Amino acid sequence: MNDDRLEELHGEVPGARTHELGVRLRACESRGVTYLSDDFPVFWESASGANVFDVDGNAFIDLSGAFGVASTGHANPYVASAIADQALRLMHAMGDVHPTEVRVQLMEKLAQLAPGDLSKSYLAVTGSDAIETALKTAILATGKPAVAAFKGGYHGLSLGALEVCGFEQFREPFADALRSRTLFLDFPRPEPVAGEGTAAAVATIRDAIAARNDVGAILIEPIQARGGCVVPPKGFLSALRALCDEFGLLLILDEIYTGFGRTGAMFAAVDEGVVPDILCVGKAMAGGFPISAAIAKPAVMDAWEASRGESLHTSTYLGNPMGCAAALANIGEIERLELVNRARHLGHALGARFDSLARVPPVVECRGRGLMWGIELRDAVLADATVKAALRHGVILIPCGTQGNVLSITPPLTIAERQLYRALDIVEDVLCKHGGT
Ligand SMILES: Cc1ncc(COP(=O)(O)O)c(C=O)c1O
Protein backbone atom coordinates (compact mmCIF):
# COMPACT_ATOMS: atom_id res chain seq x y z
CA MET A 1 0.00 0.00 0.00
CA ASN A 2 1.34 3.43 -0.94
CA ASP A 3 1.72 5.62 2.09
CA ASP A 4 1.84 9.00 0.36
CA ARG A 5 -1.51 9.13 -1.31
CA LEU A 6 -3.70 12.17 -1.60
CA GLU A 7 -7.35 11.98 -0.59
CA GLU A 8 -9.56 9.60 -2.59
CA LEU A 9 -13.24 9.62 -1.83
CA HIS A 10 -16.00 7.37 -3.09
CA GLY A 11 -19.44 8.88 -2.66
CA GLU A 12 -20.80 10.40 0.52
CA VAL A 13 -18.52 10.81 3.53
CA PRO A 14 -19.35 9.37 6.02
CA GLY A 15 -20.44 6.35 4.00
CA ALA A 16 -22.98 3.60 4.55
CA ARG A 17 -20.72 1.23 6.47
CA THR A 18 -19.75 3.98 8.92
CA HIS A 19 -23.43 4.73 9.55
CA GLU A 20 -24.15 1.06 10.14
CA LEU A 21 -21.28 0.72 12.63
CA GLY A 22 -22.35 3.95 14.32
CA VAL A 23 -25.70 2.38 15.17
CA ARG A 24 -23.98 -0.69 16.63
CA LEU A 25 -21.49 1.45 18.58
CA ARG A 26 -24.31 3.51 20.06
CA ALA A 27 -25.86 0.34 21.44
CA CYS A 28 -22.77 -1.01 23.17
CA GLU A 29 -20.52 1.88 24.17
CA SER A 30 -21.05 4.43 26.93
CA ARG A 31 -22.55 7.46 25.26
CA GLY A 32 -19.90 9.56 27.03
CA VAL A 33 -17.15 8.34 24.72
CA THR A 34 -17.76 8.91 21.01
CA TYR A 35 -19.55 11.88 19.51
CA LEU A 36 -21.75 10.51 16.74
CA SER A 37 -23.74 12.53 14.24
CA ASP A 38 -24.83 12.14 10.62
CA ASP A 39 -21.70 13.87 9.34
CA PHE A 40 -19.05 12.78 11.84
CA PRO A 41 -16.89 10.71 12.49
CA VAL A 42 -15.75 7.99 10.08
CA PHE A 43 -14.80 4.53 11.26
CA TRP A 44 -11.13 3.87 10.60
CA GLU A 45 -10.19 0.59 8.99
CA SER A 46 -6.45 0.97 8.44
CA ALA A 47 -3.79 3.63 8.17
CA SER A 48 -0.39 3.97 6.59
CA GLY A 49 2.05 6.89 6.70
CA ALA A 50 -0.10 10.00 6.66
CA ASN A 51 -3.10 8.24 5.12
CA VAL A 52 -6.11 6.90 6.93
CA PHE A 53 -8.55 4.54 5.21
CA ASP A 54 -12.10 4.23 6.41
CA VAL A 55 -14.50 1.31 6.32
CA ASP A 56 -16.12 2.68 3.15
CA GLY A 57 -12.88 2.61 1.20
CA ASN A 58 -12.15 6.34 1.41
CA ALA A 59 -8.56 7.56 1.74
CA PHE A 60 -7.88 10.63 3.90
CA ILE A 61 -4.86 12.78 4.58
CA ASP A 62 -4.31 12.87 8.31
CA LEU A 63 -3.43 16.30 9.72
CA SER A 64 -3.98 15.07 13.28
CA GLY A 65 -1.34 12.34 13.52
CA ALA A 66 -4.01 10.75 15.73
CA PHE A 67 -3.37 13.24 18.57
CA GLY A 68 0.25 13.61 17.49
CA VAL A 69 0.99 9.96 18.23
CA ALA A 70 1.75 8.59 14.75
CA SER A 71 4.99 10.58 14.48
CA THR A 72 6.84 8.08 12.31
CA GLY A 73 3.76 7.45 10.19
CA HIS A 74 0.75 5.27 10.85
CA ALA A 75 1.61 1.58 11.03
CA ASN A 76 5.31 2.27 10.60
CA PRO A 77 6.59 -1.13 9.44
CA TYR A 78 9.67 -1.13 11.71
CA VAL A 79 7.60 -0.33 14.75
CA ALA A 80 4.91 -2.82 13.77
CA SER A 81 7.40 -5.63 13.31
CA ALA A 82 9.19 -4.78 16.57
CA ILE A 83 5.85 -5.18 18.34
CA ALA A 84 5.09 -8.41 16.47
CA ASP A 85 8.54 -9.89 17.20
CA GLN A 86 8.29 -8.96 20.85
CA ALA A 87 4.75 -10.34 21.08
CA LEU A 88 5.91 -13.69 19.74
CA ARG A 89 8.79 -13.76 22.24
CA LEU A 90 7.30 -12.23 25.38
CA MET A 91 4.06 -10.29 25.30
CA HIS A 92 3.80 -9.43 28.95
CA ALA A 93 6.13 -9.57 31.93
CA MET A 94 5.51 -8.53 35.51
CA GLY A 95 5.36 -4.77 36.06
CA ASP A 96 7.29 -4.32 39.30
CA VAL A 97 8.35 -7.93 39.88
CA HIS A 98 10.23 -9.73 37.08
CA PRO A 99 11.66 -7.15 34.63
CA THR A 100 13.00 -7.50 31.09
CA GLU A 101 16.09 -6.46 29.17
CA VAL A 102 14.03 -4.46 26.68
CA ARG A 103 12.79 -2.31 29.58
CA VAL A 104 16.39 -1.58 30.63
CA GLN A 105 17.25 -0.70 27.02
CA LEU A 106 14.34 1.73 26.76
CA MET A 107 15.12 3.53 30.02
CA GLU A 108 18.80 3.77 29.04
CA LYS A 109 17.69 5.32 25.76
CA LEU A 110 15.41 7.79 27.55
CA ALA A 111 18.29 8.77 29.83
CA GLN A 112 20.44 9.38 26.75
CA LEU A 113 17.80 11.56 25.06
CA ALA A 114 16.56 13.51 28.07
CA PRO A 115 18.24 16.86 28.74
CA GLY A 116 20.74 17.46 31.56
CA ASP A 117 21.15 14.68 34.10
CA LEU A 118 17.62 13.34 33.87
CA SER A 119 18.42 9.67 33.94
CA LYS A 120 15.95 7.74 36.08
CA SER A 121 12.56 6.77 34.73
CA TYR A 122 9.28 5.54 36.07
CA LEU A 123 7.45 3.89 33.19
CA ALA A 124 3.70 4.19 32.86
CA VAL A 125 0.99 3.46 30.32
CA THR A 126 -0.93 6.63 29.48
CA GLY A 127 -0.05 10.31 29.58
CA SER A 128 -2.25 10.86 32.64
CA ASP A 129 -0.48 7.97 34.29
CA ALA A 130 2.94 9.60 33.71
CA ILE A 131 1.61 12.90 35.10
CA GLU A 132 0.26 11.22 38.21
CA THR A 133 3.61 9.49 38.68
CA ALA A 134 5.36 12.86 38.40
CA LEU A 135 2.94 14.45 40.89
CA LYS A 136 3.52 11.66 43.40
CA THR A 137 7.28 11.95 42.88
CA ALA A 138 7.10 15.70 43.54
CA ILE A 139 5.10 15.17 46.73
CA LEU A 140 7.70 12.70 48.02
CA ALA A 141 10.66 14.83 46.95
CA THR A 142 9.39 18.14 48.34
CA GLY A 143 7.15 17.06 51.19
CA LYS A 144 4.57 19.51 49.82
CA PRO A 145 1.16 18.39 48.56
CA ALA A 146 0.28 21.12 46.07
CA VAL A 147 1.51 22.09 42.62
CA ALA A 148 1.07 25.17 40.50
CA ALA A 149 -0.35 24.49 37.04
CA PHE A 150 -1.65 26.63 34.21
CA LYS A 151 -5.09 27.56 33.00
CA GLY A 152 -5.50 25.96 29.58
CA GLY A 153 -3.01 23.24 30.50
CA TYR A 154 -4.10 19.69 29.69
CA HIS A 155 -2.49 16.78 31.46
CA GLY A 156 -5.10 14.04 31.17
CA LEU A 157 -8.41 13.22 32.75
CA SER A 158 -7.82 10.53 35.36
CA LEU A 159 -8.81 11.81 38.81
CA GLY A 160 -5.28 12.79 39.91
CA ALA A 161 -4.45 14.44 36.60
CA LEU A 162 -7.79 16.24 36.68
CA GLU A 163 -6.63 18.08 39.81
CA VAL A 164 -4.11 19.94 37.67
CA CYS A 165 -6.19 20.20 34.50
CA GLY A 166 -6.66 23.81 33.41
CA PHE A 167 -9.93 23.12 31.55
CA GLU A 168 -12.84 24.03 33.80
CA GLN A 169 -15.33 22.00 31.75
CA PHE A 170 -13.54 18.74 32.55
CA ARG A 171 -13.25 19.53 36.27
CA GLU A 172 -16.69 20.95 36.93
CA PRO A 173 -18.79 17.72 37.06
CA PHE A 174 -16.28 16.21 39.51
CA ALA A 175 -15.51 19.38 41.47
CA ASP A 176 -16.70 17.99 44.80
CA ALA A 177 -14.34 15.03 44.49
CA LEU A 178 -11.32 17.13 43.55
CA ARG A 179 -9.06 18.72 46.10
CA SER A 180 -8.77 22.44 45.53
CA ARG A 181 -5.09 22.61 46.34
CA THR A 182 -3.79 23.31 42.80
CA LEU A 183 -2.65 26.87 42.27
CA PHE A 184 -3.84 27.82 38.77
CA LEU A 185 -1.72 30.40 36.96
CA ASP A 186 -2.28 32.34 33.74
CA PHE A 187 -0.36 31.00 30.74
CA PRO A 188 1.24 34.03 29.08
CA ARG A 189 0.58 34.85 25.45
CA PRO A 190 3.38 36.05 23.20
CA GLU A 191 4.04 39.67 23.98
CA PRO A 192 3.70 42.69 21.72
CA VAL A 193 6.91 44.11 23.18
CA ALA A 194 9.65 41.48 23.60
CA GLY A 195 10.44 40.76 27.24
CA GLU A 196 7.57 42.75 28.76
CA GLY A 197 5.01 39.93 28.83
CA THR A 198 7.48 37.48 30.34
CA ALA A 199 8.53 39.88 33.07
CA ALA A 200 4.94 40.72 34.00
CA ALA A 201 3.82 37.07 33.94
CA VAL A 202 6.75 35.94 36.07
CA ALA A 203 6.18 38.73 38.60
CA THR A 204 2.53 37.64 39.02
CA ILE A 205 3.56 34.01 39.40
CA ARG A 206 6.23 34.94 41.96
CA ASP A 207 3.60 36.72 44.10
CA ALA A 208 1.17 33.81 43.84
CA ILE A 209 3.86 31.29 44.81
CA ALA A 210 5.18 33.44 47.65
CA ALA A 211 1.68 33.65 49.12
CA ARG A 212 1.48 29.86 49.60
CA ASN A 213 3.71 27.51 51.51
CA ASP A 214 2.24 24.23 50.32
CA VAL A 215 3.35 24.37 46.66
CA GLY A 216 6.26 22.06 45.84
CA ALA A 217 6.32 22.10 42.03
CA ILE A 218 5.28 23.90 38.89
CA LEU A 219 3.79 21.82 36.09
CA ILE A 220 3.74 23.21 32.55
CA GLU A 221 3.49 22.23 28.88
CA PRO A 222 6.19 24.11 26.94
CA ILE A 223 3.55 24.75 24.28
CA GLN A 224 -0.05 24.27 25.36
CA ALA A 225 -1.29 21.64 22.94
CA ARG A 226 -4.93 20.89 23.61
CA GLY A 227 -5.17 24.38 25.09
CA GLY A 228 -4.98 25.72 21.52
CA CYS A 229 -1.34 25.45 20.47
CA VAL A 230 -0.40 28.39 22.66
CA VAL A 231 3.30 29.25 22.48
CA PRO A 232 4.56 31.21 25.50
CA PRO A 233 6.76 34.26 25.00
CA LYS A 234 10.43 33.62 24.46
CA GLY A 235 12.30 33.43 27.74
CA PHE A 236 9.25 32.44 29.79
CA LEU A 237 10.28 28.83 30.38
CA SER A 238 13.78 29.77 31.44
CA ALA A 239 12.38 32.47 33.75
CA LEU A 240 10.14 29.80 35.26
CA ARG A 241 13.17 27.56 35.75
CA ALA A 242 14.93 30.39 37.60
CA LEU A 243 11.83 30.99 39.73
CA CYS A 244 11.72 27.30 40.68
CA ASP A 245 15.37 27.47 41.70
CA GLU A 246 14.73 30.60 43.75
CA PHE A 247 11.83 29.03 45.69
CA GLY A 248 13.20 25.49 45.81
CA LEU A 249 10.37 24.15 43.64
CA LEU A 250 10.54 21.31 41.16
CA LEU A 251 9.86 22.09 37.52
CA ILE A 252 7.76 19.38 35.86
CA LEU A 253 7.63 19.63 32.08
CA ASP A 254 4.77 17.90 30.33
CA GLU A 255 6.20 17.07 26.90
CA ILE A 256 3.64 14.35 26.26
CA TYR A 257 2.42 16.16 23.14
CA THR A 258 5.49 18.21 22.22
CA GLY A 259 8.14 15.53 22.80
CA PHE A 260 10.08 13.39 20.34
CA GLY A 261 10.51 15.96 17.61
CA ARG A 262 7.03 17.38 17.16
CA THR A 263 8.18 21.00 17.51
CA GLY A 264 11.47 20.62 15.63
CA ALA A 265 13.51 19.79 18.74
CA MET A 266 13.66 16.43 20.49
CA PHE A 267 11.97 18.22 23.41
CA ALA A 268 10.43 21.66 22.97
CA ALA A 269 11.92 23.20 26.12
CA VAL A 270 15.40 22.33 24.88
CA ASP A 271 14.98 25.27 22.49
CA GLU A 272 15.36 27.49 25.54
CA GLY A 273 17.98 25.30 27.20
CA VAL A 274 15.58 24.50 30.03
CA VAL A 275 16.27 21.36 32.04
CA PRO A 276 13.31 20.33 34.19
CA ASP A 277 13.46 18.21 37.34
CA ILE A 278 10.90 15.80 35.91
CA LEU A 279 10.04 15.31 32.24
CA CYS A 280 6.79 13.56 31.27
CA VAL A 281 6.61 11.84 27.89
CA GLY A 282 4.08 9.63 26.12
CA LYS A 283 2.09 9.77 22.89
CA ALA A 284 4.69 9.77 20.07
CA MET A 285 7.24 7.85 22.14
CA ALA A 286 6.04 4.51 20.82
CA GLY A 287 4.16 5.64 17.71
CA GLY A 288 0.86 4.11 18.83
CA PHE A 289 1.55 1.57 21.55
CA PRO A 290 0.37 2.86 24.93
CA ILE A 291 3.46 3.58 27.01
CA SER A 292 4.66 6.72 28.79
CA ALA A 293 7.26 7.78 31.32
CA ALA A 294 8.25 10.27 33.96
CA ILE A 295 12.00 10.85 33.69
CA ALA A 296 13.71 12.62 36.60
CA LYS A 297 16.97 13.75 38.05
CA PRO A 298 18.34 10.89 40.21
CA ALA A 299 18.07 12.86 43.47
CA VAL A 300 14.42 13.61 42.72
CA MET A 301 13.50 10.08 41.64
CA ASP A 302 15.32 8.66 44.66
CA ALA A 303 12.68 10.29 46.83
CA TRP A 304 10.91 6.97 46.28
CA GLU A 305 11.93 4.43 48.92
CA ALA A 306 13.67 1.38 47.49
CA SER A 307 11.02 -1.24 46.88
CA ARG A 308 11.00 -4.00 49.45
CA GLY A 309 8.77 -6.18 47.34
CA GLU A 310 5.54 -4.21 47.37
CA SER A 311 6.02 -1.17 45.16
CA LEU A 312 4.27 2.00 46.37
CA HIS A 313 3.28 2.84 42.82
CA THR A 314 2.86 0.38 39.97
CA SER A 315 0.38 -1.10 37.57
CA THR A 316 -0.12 -4.41 35.81
CA TYR A 317 1.27 -3.18 32.49
CA LEU A 318 4.16 -1.04 33.78
CA GLY A 319 7.06 -1.46 31.35
CA ASN A 320 5.11 -3.81 29.10
CA PRO A 321 7.69 -5.48 26.80
CA MET A 322 5.74 -4.74 23.60
CA GLY A 323 5.52 -1.08 24.63
CA CYS A 324 9.26 -0.95 25.33
CA ALA A 325 10.06 -2.62 22.00
CA ALA A 326 7.69 -0.27 20.17
CA ALA A 327 9.24 2.79 21.81
CA LEU A 328 12.79 1.69 21.00
CA ALA A 329 11.84 1.04 17.37
CA ASN A 330 9.92 4.30 17.07
CA ILE A 331 12.72 6.38 18.59
CA GLY A 332 15.07 4.52 16.23
CA GLU A 333 12.92 5.61 13.31
CA ILE A 334 12.83 9.23 14.52
CA GLU A 335 16.63 9.16 14.53
CA ARG A 336 17.11 7.19 11.30
CA LEU A 337 14.75 9.41 9.30
CA GLU A 338 16.06 12.57 11.02
CA LEU A 339 12.51 13.57 11.79
CA VAL A 340 13.46 16.22 14.34
CA ASN A 341 15.30 18.17 11.62
CA ARG A 342 12.53 17.49 9.16
CA ALA A 343 9.92 18.91 11.55
CA ARG A 344 12.09 21.98 12.10
CA HIS A 345 12.66 22.63 8.39
CA LEU A 346 9.04 22.01 7.45
CA GLY A 347 7.99 24.27 10.31
CA HIS A 348 10.07 27.13 8.89
CA ALA A 349 8.69 26.54 5.40
CA LEU A 350 5.13 26.40 6.74
CA GLY A 351 5.45 29.85 8.29
CA ALA A 352 4.69 31.47 4.93
CA ARG A 353 1.82 29.07 4.25
CA PHE A 354 0.23 29.88 7.60
CA ASP A 355 0.80 33.61 7.08
CA SER A 356 -1.40 33.40 4.00
CA LEU A 357 -3.97 31.24 5.84
CA ALA A 358 -4.08 33.85 8.59
CA ARG A 359 -5.42 36.34 6.03
CA VAL A 360 -8.53 34.23 5.37
CA PRO A 361 -11.34 36.17 7.09
CA PRO A 362 -12.60 33.66 9.69
CA VAL A 363 -9.01 33.04 10.86
CA VAL A 364 -7.95 35.01 13.92
CA GLU A 365 -4.37 33.76 14.13
CA CYS A 366 -2.05 30.94 13.05
CA ARG A 367 0.71 29.98 15.46
CA GLY A 368 3.04 27.08 16.08
CA ARG A 369 6.45 25.56 15.70
CA GLY A 370 7.80 22.60 13.76
CA LEU A 371 4.85 20.36 12.90
CA MET A 372 2.60 21.62 15.66
CA TRP A 373 0.32 24.44 14.57
CA GLY A 374 -2.97 25.94 15.61
CA ILE A 375 -5.36 27.87 13.37
CA GLU A 376 -7.50 29.98 15.67
CA LEU A 377 -10.97 30.70 14.31
CA ARG A 378 -13.51 33.16 15.62
CA ASP A 379 -15.60 30.52 17.42
CA ALA A 380 -16.11 26.85 18.18
CA VAL A 381 -19.14 26.52 15.88
CA LEU A 382 -16.99 27.45 12.91
CA ALA A 383 -14.18 25.15 14.04
CA ASP A 384 -16.60 22.25 14.35
CA ALA A 385 -18.11 22.94 10.93
CA THR A 386 -14.63 23.20 9.40
CA VAL A 387 -13.52 19.89 10.87
CA LYS A 388 -16.63 18.21 9.43
CA ALA A 389 -16.32 19.88 6.02
CA ALA A 390 -12.63 18.98 5.83
CA LEU A 391 -13.55 15.36 6.54
CA ARG A 392 -16.06 15.43 3.69
CA HIS A 393 -13.22 16.69 1.47
CA GLY A 394 -10.76 14.04 2.61
CA VAL A 395 -8.79 15.64 5.47
CA ILE A 396 -8.71 14.53 9.08
CA LEU A 397 -8.18 17.23 11.65
CA ILE A 398 -9.39 17.95 15.15
CA PRO A 399 -10.29 21.08 17.09
CA CYS A 400 -8.50 22.17 20.26
CA GLY A 401 -8.43 25.16 22.59
CA THR A 402 -10.28 25.74 25.86
CA GLN A 403 -13.08 27.25 23.76
CA GLY A 404 -12.79 24.61 21.00
CA ASN A 405 -12.14 27.31 18.38
CA VAL A 406 -8.67 26.27 17.20
CA LEU A 407 -7.86 23.76 14.45
CA SER A 408 -5.00 21.55 15.54
CA ILE A 409 -2.41 20.63 12.89
CA THR A 410 -0.11 17.84 14.11
CA PRO A 411 0.45 15.45 11.17
CA PRO A 412 2.86 12.54 11.17
CA LEU A 413 6.40 13.92 10.98
CA THR A 414 6.84 11.76 7.89
CA ILE A 415 4.01 13.35 5.92
CA ALA A 416 4.98 13.98 2.28
CA GLU A 417 5.12 17.68 1.42
CA ARG A 418 2.54 17.25 -1.33
CA GLN A 419 0.14 15.68 1.17
CA LEU A 420 0.74 18.41 3.70
CA TYR A 421 0.24 21.28 1.25
CA ARG A 422 -2.72 19.58 -0.40
CA ALA A 423 -4.43 19.07 2.97
CA LEU A 424 -3.78 22.69 3.98
CA ASP A 425 -5.17 23.83 0.62
CA ILE A 426 -8.33 21.85 1.35
CA VAL A 427 -8.63 23.44 4.79
CA GLU A 428 -8.13 26.90 3.29
CA ASP A 429 -10.67 26.14 0.59
CA VAL A 430 -13.21 25.05 3.14
CA LEU A 431 -12.60 28.21 5.15
CA CYS A 432 -12.77 30.49 2.09
CA LYS A 433 -15.58 28.97 0.08
CA HIS A 434 -17.80 27.63 2.74
CA GLY A 435 -16.86 29.82 5.68
CA GLY A 436 -16.36 26.48 7.42
CA THR A 437 -19.76 24.97 6.55
C1 LIG B 1 0.25 17.57 27.09
C2 LIG B 1 -0.57 16.38 27.47
N1 LIG B 1 -0.36 15.79 28.65
C3 LIG B 1 -1.04 14.71 29.02
C4 LIG B 1 -2.01 14.16 28.23
C5 LIG B 1 -2.81 12.97 28.68
O1 LIG B 1 -2.43 11.84 27.97
P1 LIG B 1 -3.41 10.56 27.90
O2 LIG B 1 -4.59 10.99 27.11
O3 LIG B 1 -2.58 9.51 27.24
O4 LIG B 1 -3.78 10.23 29.31
C6 LIG B 1 -2.26 14.73 26.97
C7 LIG B 1 -3.28 14.18 26.06
O5 LIG B 1 -3.68 14.78 25.10
C8 LIG B 1 -1.52 15.88 26.59
O6 LIG B 1 -1.74 16.49 25.41
The ligand as an SDF file (V2000), in Angstrom:
LIG
                    3D

 16 16  0  0  0  0  0  0  0  0999 V2000
    0.2450   17.5740   27.0940 C   0  0  0  0  0  0  0  0  0  0  0  0
   -0.5660   16.3790   27.4730 C   0  0  0  0  0  0  0  0  0  0  0  0
   -0.3580   15.7920   28.6540 N   0  0  0  0  0  0  0  0  0  0  0  0
   -1.0400   14.7080   29.0240 C   0  0  0  0  0  0  0  0  0  0  0  0
   -2.0120   14.1600   28.2280 C   0  0  0  0  0  0  0  0  0  0  0  0
   -2.8070   12.9660   28.6810 C   0  0  0  0  0  0  0  0  0  0  0  0
   -2.4270   11.8380   27.9730 O   0  0  0  0  0  0  0  0  0  0  0  0
   -3.4120   10.5620   27.9020 P   0  0  0  0  0  0  0  0  0  0  0  0
   -4.5930   10.9910   27.1060 O   0  0  0  0  0  0  0  0  0  0  0  0
   -2.5840    9.5120   27.2420 O   0  0  0  0  0  0  0  0  0  0  0  0
   -3.7820   10.2320   29.3100 O   0  0  0  0  0  0  0  0  0  0  0  0
   -2.2600   14.7330   26.9710 C   0  0  0  0  0  0  0  0  0  0  0  0
   -3.2780   14.1850   26.0620 C   0  0  0  0  0  0  0  0  0  0  0  0
   -3.6790   14.7780   25.1050 O   0  0  0  0  0  0  0  0  0  0  0  0
   -1.5210   15.8780   26.5860 C   0  0  0  0  0  0  0  0  0  0  0  0
   -1.7350   16.4950   25.4060 O   0  0  0  0  0  0  0  0  0  0  0  0
  1  2  1  0
  2  3  1  0
  2 15  2  0
  3  4  2  0
  4  5  1  0
  5  6  1  0
  5 12  2  0
  6  7  1  0
  7  8  1  0
  8  9  2  0
  8 10  1  0
  8 11  1  0
 12 13  1  0
 12 15  1  0
 13 14  2  0
 15 16  1  0
M  END
$$$$
